[in-house]
């Protein structure tokens, strides 16, 4: 492929669609089935369909890094297309800045529930996280892959230092979070204590920063330990995606060699992340520790390589087309699921006969029904050539 020419890779849309459908499935009711059938197959697979309490990795934990990584992949492809249409650097920069602001605004909107009496300024939603780092992603991606790689290294090294220089939690700090439900198994020992829940450097930053903004009551902590500054190491994940997108677009290697490169890079990152996780730097998704960025990046590359092999090499385009329909409207399905998922579920119960919800299988049927409706909406948008873009 000519490096100056772009064409849409269906494998990227299919992988993005797979991730978004996995997210919108709400776990397909597997956790509820496991609770109703202890010792069953449901209980065996349940750990892969829920987030790890703190340290570690599951299939469910890979959804967000995959989404964020694919945002990065799209940037060099999108910029190349905009250049082909004659858009200037300033025009692209303005678009990137506007997109950043809109994503942050959407994230804050989703963090504010209907029962809240004023805006809830939290920036841990995935859209807000992407928005906070997107403009920096654009600038570095325009400088070239060398700057992106350097950016990844500096971001991860700097963020590690930021946590290390923060004092280890004192006995008073630990007493303050003792008994909290989300603190169970999330208070780490020794050097790893720098990455304990609610008492780490990013949590301290939020107790200062978020209390500068209008609030109904003072900010103390975020349920689950998610923090605003997660966007900084998440930027490394997006930059990894941008390096990958640039490689797929510009490399003159054959499709098979590109796929092999993705797999090898994924395995290397997976090994490095795992070694760091079990030695000095715990992999914690909820605060996007640098080892988590590396570990999850490895898994994402391996999954992406599978889709690349299926579509671009084997040619299974028809098989993955239902996924690509969703992948082309990832923001749309994310917002629809967040805002309308419960409404769709309630109306399925209202309009379908009771016999449709087979006793004992209600959790699976409910979530599958919601997922199918969301897919139909994406299919309709695809047929109308309507794609929600920011």
N, C-alpha and C positions, 0 to 999 in steps of 0.2 A: 504493500500500500504506500502510495506517495505520502510522506510525512506532512505535507501541507493540505492533504485532503482528508476529510472525515466522513465516516459512515456510521450509522447507528449499529451498535453491537447488541443483538437480541439477548445474548447471554447475560449482559449487565442488567437489562430490564427484567429478565426472568429471575435472576438472583435477588434483585431488589423486591420483586413481587413476592417471592417465596418468603422473604423476611417480613414483609408487611402483612401477609396473610397469617403468618405464624403469630405475629403480634396481635392481630385483630381476632384471632381464634380464642383469646383469653384462656389459653391452656386447654381448650376443648373439654373443659369440665373434668379433666383427669384428676385433679386434686380432690374434687368432691367425690368422684367415684372411688378413689383410694380410701377416703375417710369412711365411705359406706361399706367397703369390702376389704377389711384389713387382711393382710397376707396374700392378696391377690396380685395378678399381673399389673393392675392399676397402681398398686402401692410400689411395685418394683420400678415403674417408669416415672412415677410422680416426681422424684428429685430433679429430673431433667426439664420439668415444666413449672418450676418455681425458682425464684432467685435464691442464691446462697445467702445465708444470714449475714455473712461478712466476707471472710476470706474463702477463695475457691472459685470454681467456674462450673456452670451448667449450660445446657442448650439455651435455656430461657435467658441467661445472662448475655448470650452472644447477639441477641436481637439488636440492642442499642448500638454496640460498636459496629455491627454490620451496616446499620442505617447511616451512622455517622461516616464510616469509611466510604460508603457509596456516594455520599455527598462530595467527598474529596475526589473520587474517581471521575465524577461528572464535570468538575471544574475545567480541566484542560481541554476536554472534548467540547464543552460549551464555549470556551474562549476561542478555540480554533474555528468553530462555526460562526461566531460573531465577527471574527476577523475576515472570514470569507465574505460576509455580508457588508464589510466596509466599516464596522463600528470601531471607533478610536479607543485608545487606552482609557482616556478620561470617561468616555461613555460606559465602558465596561466597569470602571471603578465606581462610578455613580450607581450603576445597577447593583453592584456587590454591596455597597454601603446601604442602599435602600432595602435590599433583601435582608441584610443583617438586622436593621431596625424592625422590619415587619416580623421577622422570625422571633425576635425577643418579645415584641408586643403580643404575638400569638401565644407564646409560652406563658407570659404573665396572665393573659386572659384565661388560659386553661387552668392555671393555678388558683384562680379566683372562682369559688363555687357560688351557686345561686343564693346560698344562705349567708354569704359574707356581706357585710354592710359597706365595705369599701374595698378598693383594689388591694389584693394580696401580692406584695412584691417578693416573689420567689423566682429564682432563675435556674432551678434544677430540672425543669422540664426539658426534654430532648430538643425541642424546637428552640427554646431560649439558649441552650448550650451551643447549638449549631450557630445561632445568630451572633452570639458573643465572639465566636472565633472566626466567623466566615470572612470578614474583610481582611484579616491577617492571612487567612488561607489564600485568598485571591492574590494579594500582593506577592507573597512568596512563590505562588505557582507561576506568576508572570516572570519571575526572575530566573527560573530554570530549576531542573531537578537537583542540581548541586546545592542550591540554597534551601530547597525543601528538605533534603537529607540533613543538612547542617541545622536547619530549624528543628527537626525532630530531635536530634541529639541534644541541642541546647535546651529545648523545652523540658525534656525528660530529666536531664541532669540538673537543671535549675530547680525544677519542681521537687526533685528528691532532696536537694539541699534545703529548700524552703521548709520541708517537713522535719528534716534532721535538726536544723537549728532551733526549732521550736522545742521548749522543754518537755521532757517526758512527763506524763500525767502524775500529779502528786496524789498522796493519799486523800486529800480533800477533793480533788477533781474526781477520783474514782468513787468516793462516797456520794458525790452529787449525782452520779448516773447509776449508782447501785440500785437494782430493783427495776430499772427500766426494761420493758419487754424487749426492745430492739438492741439493748446492750448485752444481752445474753450471747455468749460466744463471740462477742465483738470487741472485747477488751483483750488486747494482745500483750504478751509478756516480753520483758527484756527490751532489746533495741527495737523490736517490732512494735513496741508500745507507741512509737511515734505515729503509727497508723491506726490507733484505737478509735472507736466511734465517739463522737461528740467532744473529744479532748485533743484533737489534732490541730495542726496549723490552720487548715482551711476552715474548720469549725470556729476557731478563734477569730479569723477574718470576718466570717459572717456575723458573729456576735457584735462586731464593730460596725461593719458596712450596712447590714440590713436594718439596724436601729437608727441609721441616719435617714431612712425613708419613712414616709407616713405609715403608721401601723396602729391597729386597734389596741394592741398590747405589745409590750417589749418582746423582741425575738430572743429565744434562748437556745433552741435547737430545732432541727428538721427531722421529722419522723424517718427512720431508716438511715439517717446519717448522711444523706446527700448534701452536697455543698456547691455554692456558686462557682468557686474556683475550679471545679471539675472541668470547666471548659478549656483550661490551659493544657492539661495533658490530653484532653479530647482533641485539641487542635493537632497534636502529634498524630492521632489516629486519622484525622481528616487529611493531614499532609501525606501520610502513608498511602491513603487512597489516591491522592493527586499524583504521587510518584507512579503508582500503578497505572492510573489512567494515561499518564504521559508515556509510559512504557508501551502500553497496548496500542497507543495511537501512532507512535513514532518508530518503534522498533521494526527493523526489516527482517526479523527472524520469522520462521514459519510458524503457523498456528500451534503446531505440536511443541516446538521449542519454547514458545511463549507460555504455553500451559505448563510445561516442565519447570520453567523458571518460577512461575507462581507457586507451584507445589514445593519446590526446594526452599524458596524464601519463606513460605508458610511454616514448613517443618523446622527451619532454623530458628525463626522467631518463637515458635512454640517451645522448643527446647530451652532457649535462653530465658524466656518468661517463666518456665517451670522451675528452672534452676534458681532464679532469683527469688521466686515465691517460697521455695522450701529452705532457702538459706538466709538472706539478709533483708529482702524487700518483699513483703507480703503482697500478693495480687488481690486487691480489693476493688471490686467493680463500683461500689457505692461512692467511693471517693476517687475513682479512676487513678489508682496508684500507677506509677510508671511501669512497674512489672505487669500490671493488668493491661496497660496499653500495648505492651509487647506481646503478652500471652494471647490476648483476644485478637490482636492483629494477625497472629499466626493462624488461628482458627478461621478467621474471615478469609484469608488468602487461600486456605485449603478448600473451603466451601466454594469460593469464587472459581477456583480452578476446576472443580467438578462441573459447575455449570458451563464454564468456558469449553471444557472437553465435550460435554453433551451436545452443545449447540454449534460451536464454531468448528469442531473437528468431526464429530459423529453425524451432525446435521439433524438432530432431533428438534427441529424448529416447531413443528406442529404440537409436539408433546408439551413443550414449555410455553406455548402461546397463551394459555389461560393465566399463567403467572405473569407474563409480560404485560398483559392488559392492566394488571394491578400495578406493576412496577413503573409504568408510564404515568401513573397518577398517585404516587406514593404520599404526597402531602394531602391529597383529597381523602384517601382512605384513612389516614391517620386522624384527620380532623373529624371525619364521619364517625369513626369508631369512638373517639373521645367524647363527642357531643351527642351522638345519636344511638350508641350501642344499647343503652338501657331502654330507650324509647322503642327501638326495633324489637327487642325481646318482649316487652310488654304487649306490643301489637300482634306479635306472633301468637301469643296466648289468647289474645282477644279474638282473632280472626280465624285461627285454625281449630279444628275439632279437638276435643280433649284426647281422643284416641291417637292423635299425632304424637303426643308426648307419652311414650311407652313407660309405664311405671318402672323405676329403677334406672332408667336411661335419660331422665329429664335433663341433667346437666350437660350431657353430650349433645342431645337434640337441640336444646336451647342455643348453645354456642355455635353449633354447626349451622343452625337456621340463620342466626345473625350474620355469620361469616358469608353464607350464600347470598343473602340480601346485599351485603356490602360489595360482594363480587359483581352482582348484577348491576349495581349502580356504576361501578368502574367499567363494566362492559358497555353500558349505555353511553357513558362519557367517551369511551373509545370509539364507538360507532359514530358519535357526533363530532369526533375529532376535537373534543374539548379537554384540554389538559391544564390543570391548575398549576400555575407557575408563579413564583414570587420574584 
